[in-house]
Amino acid sequence: MSREERINNNLFRPSEQQFCRLLEDLIRIPSYPGISRQETELATYIRDFFSGIGIEAELFPVVDGRCNVMARLQGSGGGKNLILNGHLDTVPPYDLKDALKMRKVGRELYGRGTADMKGALACMMLAMSRLKASGTRLAGDVVFIGVIDEEMTSAGTCALLKGGLAADGAVVGEPMDGNIGIGHKGLQWFEFRIHGKAVHGGEQENGINAIRQAMRLINRLEEVLIPSLSRRVHPVIGASSLNYGYIQGGFQPSTVAGECLLQIDRRWIPGEKYETVVSEFSDLIAELEREDPEFTCDFSVMENSMMSDGLIHEGFEIDINDPLVVAAAEASFFITGKHPDKAPFKAWTDAGLISTYGKIPTIVFGPGMLKSAHTRDEMINIDQALDFVGIYTSLCIRFCGLEKL
């Protein structure tokens, strides 16, 4: 029997009531855009939770009164340090009724943030709480970090990196349905503003139709760039991609459109360079402008896709044999008796920043399903969440090591 297994098994699973009560509190506190100081009330609650159980915790102002929260379970020294990371913000309620009132239906808990990602925050908090309460002494530190603004421009994680974020491993608790996320694509939103010349529809020959010019741009993307992207395939993460997300042009039918706006989502795989992503668009526009002097297009990153200090929504990948991946897989099997899949995460997360700019081996690993995030039916399974309290607890022990006796 391993030393971990000799620890009281009650360490690894809280009561259902304890978990539900904590998650209900987290969901009750709104942290979506439009709320004054958006995430700070939630960050304060989490700080007080940790302080109340004897774990040092503090708030870190980031922007506009919005605060990250950090708590550190100090190790005895000589072990690896692990970050448990999650974002405090959620998307708005949209059409989710009673979004801040958690509902239990069978073994599912519903409410805004249950999956993305207050459920994981609760699991991380309880894991650290149980390690503290049991007197388990780790060799390395476990650092909980709740960050602001992940759903927008990741101001919280950018601030951490600017301050010198350091650890031997990091877990980003986004919903992976129990599997281990070993990579995801990079992401940027771009816009093309195509200029024409507006005239009366009866004088078309004297105008330049920006919608028609936008069609030329889209056709060129379809003919040249998109086939190239489909051939760029990562063995785990898949192919690079481009999505047309929004287009708007003109004012009314009897006027030649003087302007057309096209916004796209571009995702790239590890190994592709962001500079190449940008230059491919710039080169394609320049080619169209050479072919037609009337083609004029301004190309830029969308404002709500820009991060501070020139940071980019980079992707990430981690070797499946990295000690963090191995420890996560062992912890999951220890608690559930099942071997988790090692798979790509299908969306973007702060793991891209932590891995790329912090140089910290990182995984995406949390309860819940991505397909329920941001929806009116956002939910998390109680049993999976309770398992994850144990999984995070076991992962901390395995990765950070136990104090030497």
Sequence and secondary structure as in RCSB ss.txt:
>XXXX:A:sequence
MSREERINNNLFRPSEQQFCRLLEDLIRIPSYPGISRQETELATYIRDFFSGIGIEAELFPVVDGRCNVMARLQG
SGGGKNLILNGHLDTVPPYDLKDALKMRKVGRELYGRGTADMKGALACMMLAMSRLKASGTRLAGDVVFIGVIDE
EMTSAGTCALLKGGLAADGAVVGEPMDGNIGIGHKGLQWFEFRIHGKAVHGGEQENGINAIRQAMRLINRLEEVL
IPSLSRRVHPVIGASSLNYGYIQGGFQPSTVAGECLLQIDRRWIPGEKYETVVSEFSDLIAELEREDPEFTCDFS
VMENSMMSDGLIHEGFEIDINDPLVVAAAEASFFITGKHPDKAPFKAWTDAGLISTYGKIPTIVFGPGMLKSAHT
RDEMINIDQALDFVGIYTSLCIRFCGLEKL
>XXXX:A:secstr
  HHHHS GGGG   HHHHHHHHHHHHHS  STTSTTTTHHHHHHHHHHHHHTT EEEEEEEETTEEEEEEEE  
 SSS  EEEEEE      TT TTTTS EEETTEEESTTIIIIIHHHHHHHHHHHHHHHHT  BSS EEEEEES T
TTT HHHHHHHHT    SEEEE    TTSEE EE EEEEEEEEEE B  BGGGGGGSB HHHHHHHHHHHIIIII
HHHHHT EETTTEE EEEEEEEEE SSTTB  SEEEEEEEEEE TT  HHHHHHHHHHHHHHHHHH TT EEEEE
E GGG  GGG     EE  TTSHHHHHHHHHHHHHHSS   EE  SS  THHHHHHTT   EEE  SS GGGTTS
TT EEEHHHHHHHHHHHHHHHHHHH B   
